Amino acid sequence: MFLTPSKLLKIVFGLGLFVILCIGGFTYKHINSLSESTEVVKDTYNLRSELEYIISNLKDAELGHRGYLLTHDSIFLEPYQESAEKIKNNLSRLDTLIIKNKIQRQNLNQLELDIAKRFVIFNKSLDIAEDKIILSQELLLLLHEGKIKMDRIRNDISVMLVYENKLLIKNQKKSEQALGLTPLFLYGILVLTLVLLLIAYAKINRDLDVLSETNEDLEIFKKLTEQAEVVSKSGTWIWYVDENTYHFSDNLYKLLGVEPNSFEPTLENLFGFIHEDDREGLGQEVNNMIKNEELPFVNYRIVQPNGNIKHFKAHAQLIDNGFEDKQLLGVTLDVTDEFDNFRLIEERNLELERNNKELSAFNYVASHDLQEPLRKIQTFISRIEAKELVNLSEKGQFYIEKIKSSSSRMRMLIEDLLQYSRTNNSKNDFKNVDMNLLLEQAKQELLDSIEDKNAEIISSDLPTMEVVSFQIEQLFINLISNSLKYSREGVDPVIKIKHQEILSNDVEFLQKPLFKYHHKIIFKDNGIGFEQTYSKKIFDLFNRLHGKSEYSGTGIGLAICKKIVDNHHGVIIAEGNPGVGATFTIYLPFLK
């Protein structure tokens, strides 16, 4: 699994070189063996020659010896003495030729001994010949003994020649065997080497094709990168740490407002574009980069040659590419638009915050200041009803009743608006509160309405939760009040409140929840219900599904409920069934 193509190729070449070295070694071995065989043949030839020279020289000695015995002429002693000297030299050369062969050494020793004995007989016969003119019986015996010694010498030489012939035949067979196997072995190794080289060639050829395709892909990727830099308003740069040199991409030059490669990519030249107020801080960051070989996110400004000021963000990280040279790859982004947008958003947020404060002040002032004339209107209406109602016509009394109803509705609207403005307050602290207590407080607040409607509220045990107390209490009040308000005539209201803990992923519409768990609280009643098509509209501000003459209300109560749930990062949904009832389900996240 760790055998990469490059490693495989190196292994193939290594095997090829090893095989070639084996061929060289094997060839050298066989050439050396052939040389040794040649030396053996040469030594055998020299040995045979020396032995033949010894026989020849011995014959010359015999001829000289016999000539002297017959003539007593000293001229025949010269070839005899020369032959003796030559035989001595022949034996010396034989000693050199068979220095490593123990058997031939023994044969040579025997030959030297027999030759020495032969010359002893030569010398004795010569001595006898000098003393007596004629051949004596003793001389005849010596001549006969000399013949025997001569035959012995011939036998010794024959033994040495036979042994040398055996060695020669043995070496010849060995050489023939080696010569017979060598071509086959060399051919096999050459074929193997050729196969390995063909495999290497095929691998190189395939790698070249892959490399060509990769180069094409890299060229395309380079063009795409250049286009991406243009689109994203970014530029790349490389710091070669060991060489302390830099490379800037073309688009980085363009971000600086100059043509590509218009100046040498160095820190000194780059700092010529840096805003003077940012040079010191950026210089410290660059010094840390050189020291730590890493550049965290850093923001700075540059001044283009035309005077435009741009905001840049840069980041760089050391890349380990497997080579000895270190390279720090960096990216520089033109975040001028982002900076301008952030500043615009900040200004708009400040403006929105001012507007919210003004709106909150307006709601507060309107809600309180409007109540004063409304109280006076209601006071005057009550006085008219107490003292002047009997003096009014039937139509006047009808108008008074309408004014009274409208003023009551206006008071309710002002109170609901004030309550809705309170839910926008995001500065409320979240605290752990027993939800059962908040439900009981809500029921006490609506006790009169509950008794008037003869309503029954059935609730399961609620947990302790981290909430804004008064907002959750208001949520309970509005939901119970909504069920009481829209109850069916002639049917006692029954409100069931249930709770359970659920996994967030089990709820389809809780897409990508930040919390693993949610509290699920269900308010279910047996009221008039509503069409499911209005399930989302009923939470809109001032939205009413029924006329003012049918049911009282301002259309703010459920909007307040949704606002409170939103403040708690939860979700509220409504389900209705006309003539059967309505169900409100609340999901509030929590950490377990």
N, C-alpha and C positions, 0 to 999 in steps of 0.2 A: 504493500500500500504506500510505501515511501519511495518507490522506484520511479523517479521522474524521467521523462523522455531524455533529458540531457544526461542524466546519470546512466541510463541504459545505453546511450550512444557511447559514452566514455568507457563503459564496461566492454562493449563490443570491440572498440578500438584497442582496449587493453588486451583482450583475448587475442586479437589479430597480431598485435606486437609480440605477445607471449609465444604464439605459434611460430612466428617468424624467427624468434630467438631460439625456439626448440629446433626448428629446421637448421639454423646455423650451427647450433651445438651438435646436433646429430650428424650433420655433414662434416663438421670438424672432426668428430669422433671417428667417422668412417674413413675420412681422408688420412687421419693419423694411423688408423688400423692398416690402411693400404700402404702407407709409408713404412710402417713396421714390417709388413709382409715383404715389401720391396727390400728393406734392409736385411731381412732374414735370407731372402733369395741371394742378395748380394754377398752376405756373409758366407752362405753355403758355397756359392761359386768361388769365393776367395779361399775358403777352407779346402775345397776339392783341388783348387789350383796349387795351393801350398803342399798338399799331400802328394800330388803328382810331381811337383818340383822335388820333394824329398826322395821319391822313388827314382826320379831321373838323376838326382845328385848322388844317390847311393850307387846307382849303376855306373855313374862316372867314376866314383871312388873305387868300385870293384875293378873297372877297366884299368885304372891307373895302378891299382894294387897288383893285378895279374901281370900287367906289362912290366912292372918292376921286378916281380918274382921271376919272370922268364928272362929278362934282359939284364937285370941289375943296373939298368940305366936310370939315373936319378931324374931324368926328364919326365918319367911317368909319375913321379911323386908330386909334381906341381898340380895336375888336375885332381889328384887324390886330396891334397891339402885344401885346394879351392872348394872341392865338393864338401869337405868337412865343415868349412866356414859357412858355406851356403846352407847346409843342413841346419847348422846352429841358428842362422837367421830365420830359416823356415819355421823351426820350432818356436822361436820367439814370437813370430807373427801368429802362429797357431794359438799360442798362449793368449794373445790379445783377442782373437776371434771367439774363443770359447770360454771367456772369463766368467760368464754367468751360468754355463751349463755344467752341472756337477758330473753327469755321466760322461760327457765328452772330456771333462777334465781328468777323470780317472783313465779314460782311454789314452789321452795324451801322455799322462804320466807313464803308462805302460809302454807307449811308443818310444818315449824318450829313454826309458830304461833299456828297451831292446836295442835301440840305435847305439846307445852307449856301449852295450855288450858287444854289438857288432864291431864297433871301432876298437874295442879292446882286443878282439880277435885279429882285426886288421893289424894292429900294432905288434902283437905277438908274432904273427907270421912274418912281418917285416924284419923283426929282430932275428928270427931264426934264419931268414933268407940272407941276412948280412953275415951270419956266422958260417953258413954252409953253402957251398957252391951248388950243390945239387939238392933236389927236393928230398927231404927225409920223410920218414913215416910220421913223425910229429907234425910236420908241416901239412901233410895230407889230412891228418885228423883236424888240424885247425881249419883247413879249407872246407872240409866237410861240415864242421861246426859252423863255419861262417855261412855256408849255404842254408843251414837250418835256421840261423838267426835272421837271415835275409827273408826266408819264407815267413818267419814269425813277424817280421816287420811288415811284410806285405799283408799278412792277416790282420795285424793291428790297424793298418791303413784301411783295409777293407771294412773292418768293423766300424770304424769312424765314418766311412763313406755311407755305409748302410744306414747307420743311425741318423746321419745328416739327411739322407734321402727320405727317411720316415718323417723327420721334422718338416722337411720341405713339402711333402705330400699333405701332412696335417695342416700346415699353414695355408697351403693352396686350397684345401677344402674349406677351411675357415673363411678365407678370403672370398672364395666363390659363393659361399652361403651369405656372407655379408653383402657381397655385390648383388646377389640375387634378391635379397630383401630390401636393400637400400632404395632402388628405384620405386618399388611398390610403396614403401613407407613414405618416401618423399612425395610421391604422387598423391597419396592419401592426405598427407598434411597440406599439400598445395591446394587440393580440392577443398579441404576444410577451411583453409585461409580464404580461398576465393568465395566460398559460401558466406563466411563472416563478413567479408568486404562487401559482397552484394547486399547482405542484410543491412550493413551500415549505410551503403549507398541509398538503398530504398528508404531507410529511416531518415537520412539526411534530405532526400528528395521530398519525402512527405513533410518533414519539418519545414523545409523551404516553402512548400505550398501553404502550410499553416501559417508560417511567418509572413508570407505575402498577404494572406487573407487578414492576418492580425494587423499588419501595417496599414492595409486599406481601412480596417475598422478603426484603427487609431487615428488615421487621417480624418475619417468621418467624425470620430469623437472629438478630435481637435477642433474641427470646424463648428461642431455643435457646441463645444465649450466656449468658443469665441462668440458664437451667437448668444449663448446663455449669459455670458458676461455682459454683452451689450444690453440684453433685455433686462437683466437683474441689476444693471449699473454696478458691476463689480469688476475687480481686477485681481490677478494672482501674482505672486512673487515668490522667489526661492532664495534662501540664504544658504550658500555652500559654506558650512561652518569651518571646515578645515582650511579651505582656501580663502575664507573671508571675502567672498565675492557674491554679487547679487544678480538676479535676473528678474526683469519686470515684463509682464505680459503687455501686448499692444494696447488692450483696453485700459490698463492702469495708466499708461501715458495719456490716453484720451480723457480719462477722469480728471487728470491734472490739468487738462486744457491745452496739451501740446501734441505734436505728431509723434507716432511711435518711433522709438530709438533716437529721439532728438537730443538726448543727453545720456551720458554714461550712467548705468544703474548703480548708484552709490548712495549711502546714507547722507553724505554731505550735500549732494545734489538734491535729494528728496527734501531735506530740511529747508532748502531754499523756497519751497512752496508752503511750508507749515506756517500757520498764523502765529504771529509773534507772541500772542498771549498763551499759546499752547505748546511752544517749543520746549520750555523747561520741563513741563509734566511729561510730554512725550519722550524727551531725552532720558528721563529717569526710567520710563518703561522700556526703552530700547536698551539701556544699560543692564537692566534686569534680564532682558531677553538674551543678551550676549552672555550674561553670567549663568542663567538657568536654562538656556536653550529652549525657551518657551515664551510665547507672548499671549497673555490672557486678553480678553476683549478690552479694547481701548478705543476711546472716542477722541477725536481731534478735528480741527478745522484746517482747511487749506485755502490759499488765495491763488486763483488762476491768473494767468498773465493779463486777462481782460478785466481783472478786478473783482470778479464774482467770488463769493465766499461759499465754500461747500463743506458740509459736515460728513466726515468719514468715520467708519468703524472698522477696526482691523483685528484679526486673530491669526495666530500661527501655532503650529505644533510640529515637534520633531518627528520625522518619519524614519523608521528603521526599514531600509530597503534590502537588507542582507549584505550590503557592501561596506567597506571600511569608511567611505566618505559619508559624513553626516549631512543631512539636508533638512532645513526648516522650511516647511511649506506654509505660506501665508495667503490669506484672502482679505481683500480690502473692499468694503461696500460704501457706495455713495448713499448715505441715509439722509440727504438733505430734505427730500420730500417727506420722509418719515418724521424727521425733526419738525418740519413746518406743520405737518398734520397733527403731531403731538401738541405743539404749541397752540394750534387752532382748537384742538379738542380741549386742552386745558382752559383756554379762554372761554370756550362754550360751556365747559363744566362750571366755571366760576359764574358765568352769566345764568346758567340753569340754577345754580345754587342760590343766586340772588333772587331769581324769579320764584323759586320754591319758598324762599323766606318771605317774599312779598305776598305770594299766594297764601301761605300759611297765616301771615298777618291779616290779609284780607278776609280769609275765612273766619279767623277769630273775631276780627272787628265786626264783620258782617253778621256773624252768628249772634254776637252779644248786643251790638248796637241795634240790630233789627228787632231784637226781642222787646226793647223798651217801647217803641210805638205800637208793637203788636199787643203788649200787655195793656196799653192804654185803650186800644181798639176793643179788646175783650172786656175791659172794665166798663167802657161806655155802653157796650152792647148789653152787659149784665144789668146796668142801671136802667137802660131803656126797657129791658124785659121786666124789671121789677116795678117801674113806675109808669111808663108810657105805652107799654105793649097793648093795653086795653083801648088806648085812644087811637091806635093805628088801624088802618083798614086791613082787610084780609090780605091784600096784595103787599102792604107794608110789612105785615108780620112775616109773609113769605120771604121778602127780601132780607129781613133781619135774620131769619133762620139760615139763609144762604151765606150771609156775611159771617155768622157765627161758625158755620161749617168750614168756610174758607180760611178763617183765622186759625182754627184748630189744626187744619191741615198744614197751614203755613208754619205754625209752631213745630209740628212734627218734622217738617222738611228742614227747618233750621237746626233742630236737635240732631237729625240724622247727618246733616252736612258737617256739623261740629264733630260728631262721632267719627265720620269718615276721615276728616282731616287729622284726627288723633292717630288713626292707623298708619298715616304716612310718616309718623315720627320714628326714625330708625335708631334713636339713641336710647331706646329702652333696653334694660338689662334682661338677659335670659337667666332664669333661676329654676332650680328643681322644685316643682310644685306637685302636690297630690291632685290629680285631675278630678278625683271624686269630690274634693272640697269645692273646686271651681264649678262643677256641675250642680252641687247643692246650692251654691250662692246664686247661680242662674235660675234655679227653680224657685228660690225664695223671691227673687226679683219679679218673677212672673206668677207668683202664687195666686193673685186675684184672678188673672185670666185663666189659670189652670182650673181653679174652683168653678168659675163661671161656665167653663166649657165641660166640666166634669171629666177632665182629661186624665189619662193614666200614662205615667212615664215609667218604663221598665228598662233598667240599665244593668249591664254587667260591670264587674269590678274593673276600674280604670287604673292604669299604672301611674307612677310618678314620672314626670317628664320635665325636660328643660325648656321652658316656654316663657313668654311674656304674659304674666298672670291676667292682667285686666283685658288683654286682647282675646285670650282664649275664653275667658268668661263671657265677653261680648259675643264671641263666635257661638257659644252654646245658647246664649239668650236669643240671638237672631234666628238660629235654626229651629229652636223650640217654638219661638213666636211665629215663625213662618208656618210651621205645622198646625199651630192653633188657629191662625188666621184663615188658612185654606182647608179647614176641616169640612167634612160633608154635613149638610144640615140633617139633623135627626140621628146622627151617628156620633157616639162619644169618641173623641180622639184617643188613639192609642199610639204612643211614640216609643219605639224600641231602639235602645242605644247599645251597640256591641263593639267589642274591641278584640284585636288579635295582633300578634307580631308576625310579620311576613318577611320573606327574602325579596329584596328589591327586584332581582332578575325574574321572579315569578310573575311580575305584573308587566303586561305587554307595553303599555303606554309610558312606563317609567324607563325611557330609553337612556342607556349609558348612565346609570345613577352613580352619584359620587359616594353614596352610603350603601352599605351592604344590606341594612335592615330598615324597615319602615313600620311605624305604628299605623294600623288601619282602624279607623273609627267610623262606624256606620250609624246614621240617623234615618230610621224608616218609620213612615206614618201611614195612616189609612185614610188620608184626605182625598181631595178632589183630583190630585195628580195633574199631569200636563202632557202635552204631546212631546215625544222624544226629539222632534226637530228643534224644539226650543231649549234643549239641554245646555247649550252654551250661551245663548242670548240672555238667559235669566240672571247671569252674573254681571251683565253690562249695567253701567250706572244709569239710573232713571228709567230702566227698562221694566215695563209692566206687561203681563200677559192678560190682565183683566182690566175692565174699565173702573174708573174711580167710584162709580155708583155701585159696583158690585162688591168690591173689597177695598178696604182702606189701605193706605200705604203710599210710600214715596218712590219705590223702586230702587232704594239705596241699600236696604238690609242685606241682600245676598251679595251685592257688590262689596260691602264691608267684609262679609265672610271670606270672599275670594282674596281680598287685600290682606286680611289677617293670615290666611294660609300661605300666601306668597311671602309674607314677611318671615314665616317660619320655614321657608324653602320647601314647602310641601305642595300637594296637588289636591284639588277638590273637584269632584265630578257629580253630576246630577242625572238621575234616571227617573222617568215618569211614566205612569200608566193611567190614562184618564179614567176617573171613577174608581180607581183602586188605591192609589196613593203615590207618594214620591219617596225616593231614597237618595240621601246625600252621603257620599263616601269621601272621607278625608284620609290622605296619606301624609304622615309627618316623619321625616327621616330621623334616625338616632344612631349613636355608636353603642355597640354592645361589648 
